[in-house]
Amino acid sequence: MMGYGTTYGYGSMMAGFGSFGLITWLVILVDLVLVGIWLWQQITKK
């Protein structure tokens, strides 16, 4: 999992968070997807 942080350029910052950082990014990504779906539904209603 150490390679994950360096691959995206976060380096030691990402490595410091470890799995907590990974969970945080997953939650943010899921939120963005849900907001995108909600916005798409709002636009298509009109």
C-alpha positions, 0 to 999 in steps of 0.5 A: 500500500506504500506504492499507492501514495507515491503513485499519485504524488502524495508521497509521505503525506499519504503514507502517514495517514495509511488506511485512514487516508484511504478510507477518507478518499473512498468516502469523498469519492462516494459522496462526489458520485452521489452528488453527481447522480442527484444533480443529474436527476435534478437537471433531467427533471426539468 
